[in-house]
Amino acid sequence: MKTTIALFLILPTLLFAAEPADLNGKWEILPAKSMELGRRGDTMLEIQAIDNQIALIRVASGRRSFADTLNVVLDETIEKEITSYRLSGISYLGVRKKKGDRQSYTTHFDPARSCLTVVETIPVLLSQGNGIITQTHTYTLNHDQTLTYRVTRSSRSGGEDMMVTFKPAGSKNAWSMELENDWSIDGKLDQNAALITLQGVANRNRPQLYFLYPEKWDYNFTPDVMQFLQNEHNYTFTPLKSLQQAIETFRKEIKGYIVWDKEVRTSLIVAFTLAGLEDAIVVSEDQIPLMEKLAIPMIEDYRNRFSGQNDFQIYTWAKEAYWDRCSKESIVWLGGEHGRIMKSGVVDWGMYNRAFFQDLSCHKGDKEEYALANELLAELHPMSMVYGWHSYKKDSESEHTTLTSSYGHRIDGLHTLPNMSFLHQEPVSPGFEFKNNHTIKPGKTYKPEKKVYIACIQTDCLGLGAWTQPGRGKIPYAWEVTMNWKWMAPAMLEFFYTQATPNDYFIGSLGGPGYMYPRAIPREMLPQMVSKAYELMQDLDLNYFEIMDHARLEQKEFNNNLPLDVIETFFEYMPDAIGFGNGYGPSHTFYSDGKRTLISFDYYLSQDRSEADAVADLNELMTLNPQRPYFLLMHVRQWSNIDRVKSILDKLGPDVEVVPLDLFTQMANNQPTFKIWHLESDETE
């Protein structure tokens, strides 16, 4: 039977205790920051300090249950009769106490260190006779309101001290669960959908339920972030093993259930909207018996409700039924995969925001769905958030982003974005500040040599691709930051910043305060959008911004390039940005105002390109651009890890230097060798 311990704590009122009473309360062990204690691993502690009287209470239950209380007096030595031969914390040595003798305790409190010290002197019996052991117990209150307990012995040298970290009892306890990698209607989608809607309910008022997503999930960082929450944010996670166990754990918070129709995929998307409004979970017909067993009431049943209807008809009905109750500051496009597959990672976040879910087409040829999408976007407040992703079946990324940008709304995340209802509610660590790895120093001039300078930008945001893959830190590398995570998931963004090596440099993106196409944003709104993006950059210590614009994708010669008025807006409203990048694939817009530059990607490194061909491509570019210095900005698609990128770059000639993006930019600012080119005016359709 697992040992269970109960520690109790009143939260300290000060980060640094000025008196012993600030240690008062009940405390429980934080396993991630404690040494392994075996069968005593769940031991708990209570501290009661009144004036100079202090009681230290330990409680454990299980196979080796015990409870003991030590009463001490500050700055005095007290004696206590020895009634047991056992020595706490000394289980591997042939040492025992001497019953009937007396041991002493001397206690002191250091207000400067917020540290309570108890020196214990114990007469002991050894194989060679009598001896004395002196143990020093320290209880130190930390900045993050944890308590470090350490035991040292005068007779011991080397090895580890016994060290345990406690946290306030009942604080930052959460549950975790691994999701199965089956998102098929004919497989485990109904289970995963029920669990993710349960997460939306469980995390409504506090972060309680965290999921570990499959290894090949788009965002592959969920195990790493969970470890960060344990190690740096003092969380303790209890694993859940089944849907029933998860529902039983949060049963009191579930208001009801909604049945979706496996024969009408869109009914599940509609069910997600209602689940957010009602704090309900969604289930298939197969799961109704479990709901009845757990006495969860039915709120709605969509079986046969939408039979024979197309998506426009279903979403029109849903808009009439639910739109008035939904947020007007956010909306979810639950697109991506289609047919019998649905990956619904963003659902808990949409529920948290009480957003309207749909996957309407943004393709103009789909007249009915396109009109309804316009209607919904028009009724949102300005600069609203568009979560999720477009349907891979119905329209294109450029059509979706162009339409949302035309209303001044900003896209953030994919349909697979995980655990946001949990991460949104966890702030950064006390005292943490977002600090970038800047290479350049203010006021210093950086002059390029007659070389080829290459800077790499990893696109598609931090959470996708190479961050957790081999090679990071080996070469200078720039990473797009999803800047809205500053308020959407601050602790998750802290995770990336604290993991960054000196070679990891963060940049603002993408096109606005979120994923937006500047050319599609109404011109009267563009300064506001750029200013908002710049505000986020300043919060995150970013000084470089990247633009991608496919608003004219059907006009090939104008796609991915920028007109002068858009460029000048960024230069004006981001006054301290050192420079700008542009494009996705190779682009042709280059600009300098004499002090700063905008440089487009000259190369797109596809994950499908062989290393030999990539080397040949780069050598060809360097041959075609003979003037030195030559500034070659390279876009690395997210599925290439940095070991692969380094292997390619290492095969280039001796006059090639891979440099940090900010150094690359400052040298280009000082000696731009590109030819200025941009669109003369924005092309209309």
C-alpha positions in Angstrom: 0.0 0.0 0.0 1.4 3.4 -1.0 2.5 5.5 1.9 0.3 8.6 2.2 1.3 11.7 4.0 -0.5 14.8 5.0 1.3 18.1 5.3 -0.5 21.3 6.0 0.5 24.9 5.4 -0.8 28.4 5.7 0.8 30.2 2.8 3.7 32.4 3.9 3.0 36.0 3.8 6.5 37.0 2.8 8.8 35.7 0.1 11.6 36.0 2.8 10.3 35.1 6.3 11.3 37.6 9.0 10.1 35.4 11.8 9.5 31.7 12.5 5.7 32.2 12.2 6.1 32.7 8.5 7.0 29.0 8.2 3.7 28.1 9.8 1.3 25.7 8.2 1.0 22.4 6.5 3.5 21.2 3.8 3.6 18.3 1.4 6.6 16.8 -0.4 7.4 18.0 -3.9 8.9 14.9 -5.5 10.5 16.6 -8.5 12.8 18.6 -6.1 13.4 16.0 -3.4 15.7 13.0 -3.0 14.2 9.5 -3.1 13.1 8.6 0.5 11.8 5.1 -0.3 8.9 4.1 1.9 9.0 7.4 3.7 8.7 9.3 0.4 5.3 10.8 1.3 6.1 12.1 4.7 4.5 15.4 5.5 5.2 18.2 7.8 3.4 20.8 9.9 5.1 23.7 11.6 3.4 25.6 14.4 5.4 28.6 15.8 4.0 30.8 18.5 6.4 33.4 20.0 9.5 31.3 20.8 7.7 28.0 21.0 7.9 25.8 17.9 6.2 22.5 17.2 7.5 20.3 14.3 5.0 17.6 13.4 5.5 14.8 11.0 2.7 12.5 9.8 2.8 9.4 7.6 0.3 6.6 6.9 0.7 3.3 5.2 2.9 0.3 5.9 5.2 2.4 8.0 2.8 4.9 9.4 4.0 7.2 12.2 3.3 10.5 13.8 5.7 12.4 15.9 5.9 15.9 17.3 9.1 17.7 18.4 8.6 20.8 20.6 11.6 23.2 20.7 12.3 26.6 22.1 14.2 29.3 20.1 17.7 30.0 21.2 17.6 27.4 24.0 18.7 23.9 24.4 16.2 21.3 25.5 16.6 17.7 26.4 14.3 14.8 25.7 14.4 11.2 27.0 15.1 8.6 24.3 12.3 6.1 24.1 13.0 4.4 20.8 16.2 2.9 19.4 15.5 4.0 15.8 17.3 7.0 14.3 15.3 8.8 11.7 17.1 9.0 8.3 19.8 6.5 9.3 18.5 3.2 8.0 21.7 1.8 6.3 24.1 2.1 9.2 24.6 -0.1 12.3 23.7 2.7 14.6 20.9 2.9 17.2 19.8 5.2 19.9 20.5 4.4 23.6 17.1 4.0 25.3 16.7 5.8 28.6 19.5 8.3 27.8 18.7 11.9 26.9 19.2 13.7 23.5 19.3 17.5 23.2 18.0 20.1 20.7 19.3 23.6 20.1 17.2 25.8 18.0 17.9 29.1 16.2 16.1 31.2 13.5 18.1 33.4 11.0 15.7 36.1 9.6 18.1 37.1 6.9 18.1 33.6 5.4 14.5 32.8 6.5 16.0 29.6 8.0 15.1 27.6 11.1 18.0 25.5 12.4 17.6 22.6 14.9 20.9 21.0 16.1 20.2 17.5 17.4 22.8 15.8 19.6 22.1 12.0 20.1 23.9 9.4 22.2 24.1 6.2 20.2 25.2 2.6 20.5 27.8 1.3 17.9 29.4 -2.0 17.4 32.5 -0.7 19.3 30.5 0.9 22.1 29.0 4.3 22.8 29.2 7.4 20.5 27.6 10.7 19.8 25.9 11.8 16.5 25.1 15.5 15.8 22.5 16.1 13.2 21.7 19.6 11.9 18.1 20.1 10.5 17.5 23.3 8.5 14.1 24.5 7.2 14.5 27.3 4.7 11.7 29.3 3.1 12.4 30.0 -0.6 11.5 32.7 -3.0 8.8 30.5 -4.7 7.1 29.7 -1.4 8.6 26.3 -1.1 10.4 25.0 2.0 13.7 23.2 1.8 14.5 20.7 4.5 18.1 19.5 4.8 19.8 17.2 7.2 23.6 17.0 7.7 25.7 15.0 10.2 29.0 15.9 11.6 30.2 12.4 11.3 29.5 12.2 7.5 31.5 13.4 4.6 30.7 13.0 0.9 27.5 11.7 -0.6 24.3 13.6 -0.7 22.7 15.3 2.3 19.2 14.3 2.9 17.3 17.1 1.2 13.5 17.4 0.7 11.5 20.2 -0.8 8.0 20.9 0.5 5.3 23.0 -1.0 2.1 24.3 0.6 -0.3 21.4 1.2 -2.9 21.1 -1.6 -1.2 23.6 -3.9 -0.4 22.9 -7.5 -1.7 19.4 -7.5 -3.0 18.3 -10.9 -3.7 15.2 -13.0 -2.1 14.0 -16.2 -3.1 11.5 -18.8 -1.6 10.1 -22.1 -3.9 10.4 -25.1 -4.0 7.5 -27.6 -2.8 8.3 -31.1 -6.1 7.4 -32.8 -8.2 10.2 -34.1 -10.5 8.2 -36.3 -14.3 8.2 -36.0 -14.1 4.5 -36.4 -11.4 4.2 -33.7 -10.7 6.3 -30.5 -11.9 9.7 -31.6 -14.9 9.5 -29.3 -12.7 8.7 -26.3 -10.2 11.5 -27.1 -13.0 14.0 -27.8 -14.7 13.2 -24.5 -11.4 13.6 -22.7 -10.5 16.9 -24.3 -13.9 18.3 -23.5 -13.5 17.0 -19.9 -10.2 19.0 -19.9 -12.2 22.1 -20.9 -14.5 21.5 -18.0 -11.9 20.6 -15.4 -9.7 23.6 -16.2 -12.6 26.1 -16.2 -11.5 27.8 -12.9 -8.0 26.4 -12.3 -5.4 24.3 -14.0 -6.2 20.7 -13.1 -5.9 18.4 -16.2 -2.9 18.1 -18.5 -2.5 15.8 -21.4 0.6 14.1 -22.8 0.0 14.0 -26.6 1.4 11.3 -28.9 5.0 11.4 -29.9 4.2 12.5 -33.5 1.7 15.2 -32.6 2.3 18.5 -34.3 3.3 20.1 -31.0 5.8 17.6 -29.7 6.7 19.4 -26.5 4.0 18.2 -24.1 6.2 15.9 -22.0 9.0 18.5 -21.8 6.6 21.2 -20.7 5.1 18.9 -18.1 8.6 18.2 -16.7 9.2 22.0 -16.6 6.0 22.5 -14.7 7.2 19.9 -12.1 10.7 21.1 -11.8 10.3 24.9 -12.0 6.6 25.5 -11.1 6.3 23.0 -8.3 3.5 20.9 -9.8 2.7 17.4 -8.7 0.8 15.3 -11.3 -1.3 12.2 -10.5 -1.6 10.0 -13.6 -5.0 8.9 -14.8 -5.4 5.7 -16.7 -8.8 5.6 -18.3 -11.7 7.7 -19.4 -13.9 6.4 -16.6 -11.3 7.3 -14.0 -10.8 10.7 -15.5 -14.6 11.4 -15.5 -15.0 10.2 -11.9 -12.1 12.4 -10.8 -13.9 15.6 -12.1 -17.5 14.3 -11.8 -18.6 17.2 -9.6 -17.6 19.8 -12.2 -19.4 18.2 -15.2 -22.8 19.7 -15.8 -23.9 17.2 -18.3 -23.1 15.4 -21.6 -23.9 16.0 -25.3 -24.3 13.1 -27.8 -22.8 13.6 -31.3 -23.7 11.5 -34.3 -20.9 9.3 -35.7 -22.6 9.4 -39.1 -22.4 13.2 -39.2 -18.9 14.3 -38.5 -19.9 18.0 -38.3 -22.2 17.2 -35.4 -19.1 16.8 -33.2 -17.9 20.3 -34.1 -21.3 21.7 -33.1 -21.2 19.7 -29.9 -17.9 21.3 -29.0 -19.6 24.8 -29.1 -22.4 23.7 -26.7 -19.9 21.9 -24.4 -18.1 25.1 -23.9 -21.3 27.0 -23.1 -22.7 24.3 -20.8 -19.5 23.0 -19.2 -20.4 19.6 -20.6 -18.5 16.7 -22.2 -19.2 15.2 -25.6 -19.8 11.5 -26.1 -20.8 9.1 -28.8 -23.8 6.7 -28.5 -21.3 4.0 -27.3 -20.5 6.0 -24.2 -24.0 6.8 -23.0 -24.1 3.8 -20.7 -21.0 5.1 -18.9 -22.8 8.5 -18.5 -25.8 6.8 -17.1 -23.7 4.7 -14.7 -22.1 7.9 -13.3 -25.5 9.7 -13.1 -24.4 12.5 -15.5 -27.5 14.1 -17.1 -28.0 14.5 -20.9 -28.0 18.1 -22.2 -28.5 17.5 -25.9 -28.7 14.6 -28.4 -27.6 15.3 -32.0 -28.3 11.7 -33.3 -30.3 12.0 -36.5 -30.6 15.8 -35.9 -28.5 16.7 -38.9 -29.0 13.7 -41.2 -28.9 14.6 -44.9 -27.8 18.2 -44.2 -24.6 19.9 -45.5 -22.2 21.9 -43.5 -23.8 25.2 -44.4 -27.2 24.1 -43.2 -25.7 22.6 -40.0 -23.7 25.7 -39.1 -26.6 28.0 -40.0 -28.7 26.1 -37.4 -25.8 26.2 -34.9 -25.4 30.0 -35.4 -29.1 30.6 -34.7 -29.0 28.3 -31.7 -25.7 29.3 -30.0 -24.0 32.3 -31.5 -25.6 34.9 -29.2 -24.2 33.1 -26.2 -20.7 32.7 -27.7 -17.6 34.9 -27.3 -17.4 37.8 -29.8 -13.6 38.1 -29.2 -12.6 34.6 -30.4 -13.7 31.9 -32.8 -12.4 28.4 -33.6 -11.9 26.9 -37.0 -11.7 23.2 -36.3 -10.3 22.2 -39.6 -7.1 20.4 -40.5 -7.7 16.7 -41.3 -11.1 15.8 -42.8 -13.2 12.7 -43.6 -13.2 10.2 -40.8 -10.3 11.9 -39.0 -10.5 14.8 -36.6 -7.6 16.1 -34.5 -9.2 18.3 -31.8 -6.3 19.5 -29.6 -7.5 23.1 -29.5 -11.0 22.2 -28.2 -10.3 22.7 -24.5 -9.0 26.3 -25.3 -12.1 27.0 -27.4 -14.3 25.8 -24.6 -12.4 27.9 -22.1 -13.2 31.0 -24.2 -16.8 29.9 -24.9 -16.0 30.2 -28.6 -18.1 29.2 -31.6 -16.7 26.1 -33.4 -16.9 25.5 -37.2 -14.8 24.7 -40.2 -16.4 26.9 -42.9 -14.8 27.3 -46.2 -13.0 30.5 -47.0 -12.9 29.7 -50.7 -15.1 32.2 -52.7 -16.4 29.4 -54.9 -18.1 27.8 -51.9 -20.6 30.7 -51.9 -22.8 29.7 -49.0 -20.1 28.7 -46.6 -18.0 31.7 -47.6 -20.9 34.0 -46.9 -21.5 32.5 -43.5 -17.8 32.7 -42.6 -17.9 36.4 -43.6 -20.9 36.9 -41.5 -19.3 35.4 -38.4 -16.1 37.3 -38.8 -17.9 40.6 -39.3 -19.8 40.1 -36.0 -16.6 39.6 -34.0 -15.0 42.5 -32.2 -12.0 44.1 -33.9 -8.7 42.3 -33.5 -10.4 39.1 -32.3 -8.5 35.8 -32.1 -9.1 33.1 -34.6 -7.9 29.8 -33.1 -7.6 26.4 -34.8 -6.9 26.0 -38.5 -8.6 25.9 -41.9 -10.0 22.6 -43.4 -7.4 20.9 -45.6 -10.4 19.7 -47.7 -12.3 22.9 -48.3 -9.9 25.8 -48.9 -6.2 26.9 -48.7 -4.2 28.5 -45.9 -3.8 31.7 -47.9 -7.6 32.0 -48.5 -8.3 31.4 -44.8 -5.7 33.9 -43.6 -6.6 36.5 -46.2 -10.2 36.5 -45.2 -9.5 36.7 -41.5 -6.9 39.4 -42.0 -9.4 41.4 -44.0 -11.4 41.9 -40.9 -8.3 42.7 -38.8 -8.5 39.4 -36.9 -5.5 37.4 -35.9 -4.8 33.7 -36.3 -3.0 31.9 -33.5 -2.2 28.2 -33.3 -3.3 25.1 -35.1 -6.2 22.8 -34.5 -3.7 20.7 -32.7 -2.6 23.3 -30.1 -2.6 21.4 -26.8 -3.3 22.1 -23.1 -4.0 25.8 -23.5 -6.8 25.8 -20.9 -4.2 24.6 -18.4 -1.2 26.7 -19.5 -3.1 29.9 -19.8 -3.7 29.9 -16.0 -0.1 29.3 -15.0 1.9 32.6 -14.7 5.6 32.9 -15.2 7.9 32.1 -12.2 8.2 35.0 -9.6 10.8 37.5 -10.9 11.1 35.9 -14.3 11.7 38.3 -17.3 11.7 37.4 -21.0 15.3 37.9 -22.1 16.5 37.3 -25.6 20.1 36.2 -26.7 21.2 39.4 -28.4 24.6 39.3 -30.0 25.0 42.9 -31.0 25.8 45.7 -28.6 24.2 49.1 -28.8 26.4 51.8 -30.3 28.9 49.3 -31.8 29.5 49.3 -35.5 29.6 46.0 -37.3 31.3 46.0 -40.7 31.1 42.9 -42.9 34.1 41.3 -44.6 34.1 40.1 -48.2 32.2 36.9 -47.3 29.0 35.1 -47.7 26.9 35.5 -44.6 24.1 33.1 -43.9 21.4 33.4 -41.2 18.8 30.7 -40.6 15.3 31.2 -39.5 13.2 28.3 -38.3 9.6 29.0 -39.2 6.2 27.7 -38.1 6.7 28.8 -34.5 8.6 27.5 -31.6 6.4 24.5 -30.7 6.7 22.7 -34.1 9.6 20.8 -35.4 13.2 21.1 -34.3 13.2 22.7 -30.8 13.3 19.3 -29.0 15.3 17.6 -31.8 19.0 17.0 -32.1 21.5 19.8 -32.7 19.9 22.9 -31.1 22.6 25.2 -29.9 25.3 24.0 -32.2 24.9 26.9 -34.7 23.3 30.3 -34.6 19.6 29.9 -35.2 16.6 32.2 -35.2 13.1 31.0 -34.0 9.7 32.6 -34.7 8.0 33.4 -31.5 4.2 33.0 -31.3 4.0 36.3 -29.5 0.4 35.9 -28.2 1.6 33.1 -26.0 2.8 35.9 -23.8 -0.8 36.1 -22.5 -2.2 32.9 -23.8 0.3 30.6 -22.2 3.0 32.5 -20.3 4.6 29.6 -18.5 4.9 27.7 -21.7 6.7 30.6 -23.3 8.9 30.8 -20.2 9.8 27.1 -20.9 11.2 28.0 -24.3 13.1 31.1 -23.0 14.7 29.2 -20.2 15.7 26.3 -22.5 17.4 28.6 -25.0 21.1 28.3 -25.6 23.2 31.3 -26.5 22.8 30.4 -30.2 19.0 30.5 -30.0 17.7 33.9 -31.0 14.0 34.8 -30.9 12.2 37.0 -33.4 8.7 38.5 -33.7 6.2 37.0 -36.2 4.2 36.6 -38.3 2.9 39.6 -40.2 1.1 41.2 -37.2 0.1 40.5 -33.6 -0.6 36.9 -34.7 -0.5 35.3 -38.1 -1.8 37.9 -40.5 -1.3 39.1 -44.1 -0.5 42.9 -44.0 -1.7 43.4 -47.5 -5.1 42.0 -46.6 -5.5 44.1 -43.5 -7.5 47.3 -44.2 -5.0 50.1 -44.6 -6.6 52.2 -42.0 -6.2 49.3 -39.5 -2.6 48.4 -40.4 -0.8 51.0 -38.1 -2.8 49.7 -35.1 -1.9 46.1 -36.0 1.8 46.8 -36.4 1.8 48.8 -33.1 0.2 45.9 -31.3 2.8 43.5 -32.7 5.6 45.9 -31.6 4.1 46.1 -28.1 4.3 42.3 -27.9 7.9 42.4 -29.2 8.9 44.8 -26.5 7.3 42.6 -23.8 9.3 39.6 -25.1 12.7 41.4 -25.7 12.5 40.9 -29.5 14.0 43.4 -31.9 13.6 41.7 -35.3 10.3 41.0 -37.1 9.3 38.6 -39.8 6.5 39.1 -42.4 4.8 36.5 -44.6 2.1 37.6 -47.0 0.3 35.3 -49.4 -2.8 37.5 -49.8 -2.3 37.5 -53.6 -1.4 33.8 -54.0 -3.2 33.5 -57.3 -1.1 36.4 -58.7 2.2 34.5 -58.7 4.5 37.5 -59.5 3.0 39.5 -56.7 2.7 36.8 -54.1 5.1 36.9 -51.1 6.3 40.4 -52.0 5.3 43.7 -50.4 4.4 47.2 -51.6 6.2 50.3 -50.4 3.4 51.6 -48.2 3.3 48.4 -46.2 7.0 48.4 -45.7 7.0 52.0 -44.6 4.3 51.3 -42.1 6.4 48.6 -40.4 9.5 50.9 -40.4 7.5 53.7 -38.8 5.5 51.8 -36.2 8.4 49.5 -35.1 11.0 52.2 -34.5 13.5 50.2 -32.5 13.4 47.0 -34.6 16.8 46.5 -36.1 15.4 44.9 -39.3 12.8 42.8 -41.0 12.6 39.5 -42.8 10.1 38.6 -45.5 8.7 35.6 -47.3 8.3 31.9 -46.9 9.6 30.5 -50.1 12.2 32.6 -51.9 11.0 36.2 -52.3 12.2 39.3 -54.0 11.4 42.3 -51.8 14.5 44.1 -50.5 14.5 47.5 -48.9 16.8 49.9 -47.0 16.0 53.3 -45.6 19.7 54.0 -45.1 19.6 52.8 -41.5 17.6 49.6 -41.5 16.8 46.8 -43.9 14.1 44.4 -45.0 15.6 41.3 -46.5 13.6 38.5 -48.1 14.5 34.8 -48.0 16.9 33.8 -50.8 16.6 30.1 -50.0 13.9 27.7 -48.8 15.3 24.5 -47.2 12.6 21.9 -47.7 12.6 18.9 -45.5 12.4 16.8 -48.7 15.5 18.3 -50.3 18.5 16.0 -50.1 21.6 17.4 -48.4 23.6 17.2 -51.7 21.0 19.1 -53.6 20.7 21.7 -50.8 24.5 22.2 -50.9 24.4 22.6 -54.7 21.5 25.1 -54.4 23.4 27.3 -52.0 26.6 27.1 -54.0 24.6 28.1 -57.1 23.1 31.1 -55.3 26.6 32.2 -54.2 27.8 31.9 -57.8 24.8 33.9 -59.1 25.4 36.6 -56.5 29.2 37.3 -56.8 29.4 40.6 -54.9 30.8 40.3 -51.4 29.5 40.6 -48.8 26.5 38.6 -49.8 23.7 38.3 -47.3 21.8 35.1 -47.7 18.7 34.6 -45.5 17.6 31.0 -45.3 14.2 29.7 -44.3 14.4 26.3 -42.7 11.1 24.4 -42.8 10.2 23.0 -39.3 10.8 19.3 -40.0 14.6 19.7 -40.6 16.5 19.3 -37.3 19.6 21.4 -36.7 22.1 18.6 -37.1 20.8 18.2 -40.7 21.1 22.0 -41.3 24.6 22.1 -39.8 25.7 19.2 -42.0 24.6 21.1 -45.1 26.2 24.4 -44.1 29.4 22.7 -43.1 29.8 21.5 -46.7 30.0 25.1 -48.1 33.2 27.0 -48.9 35.6 28.7 -46.5 34.3 32.2 -47.4 30.9 31.2 -45.9 30.1 32.2 -42.3 26.9 31.3 -40.5 26.1 34.2 -38.1 23.4 35.1 -35.6 20.5 36.9 -37.3 20.9 40.1 -35.4 24.6 40.4 -36.4 23.7 39.4 -40.0 21.1 42.2 -40.0 23.4 44.9 -38.5 26.1 44.1 -41.0 23.5 44.3 -43.9 22.2 47.6 -42.4 25.7 49.0 -42.6 26.6 47.7 -46.1 23.5 46.5 -48.1 24.7 44.9 -51.3 21.2 43.8 -52.5 19.2 45.8 -55.0 16.2 47.5 -53.6 13.0 46.1 -55.1 9.4 46.1 -54.0 6.0 46.3 -55.5 5.2 49.8 -56.6 1.6 49.5 -55.4 -0.6 46.9 -54.0 -2.2 44.9 -56.7 -6.0 44.4 -56.6 -7.8 41.4 -57.9 
